[in-house]
Amino acid sequence: MTREAEWRAGRDEQAVLLVAGLTDLAVSAVGSALGTVRGLLRRSDAAGLAAEAENELVARGRLVLDRYAAAPPAHLEVLARHALTRRAARDV
């Protein structure tokens, strides 16, 4: 086997091992999340927890929309306000 072929084989093997490791990590994370969900569903106050979670998500949604959806003031409007302020200060 040539040096280049050995290098490619090593890189291929490394890629396969990396993908296998990532897959195992994802499966264990999903399993852990499912266990947590099962534990929450067994609680007697699950309905209350779900209602609180919904209220919190709605509040977060409002904050996000207020932060990103609010349009900045129009540039000409800002300039007009500055001009009025300067004119009023000059007249005093």
Summary of the structure (lengths in Angstrom):
residues: 92
radius of gyration: 29.7
end to end distance: 91.6
largest distance: 91.6
contacts: 164
relative contact order: 0.04
helix: 87%
strand: 0%
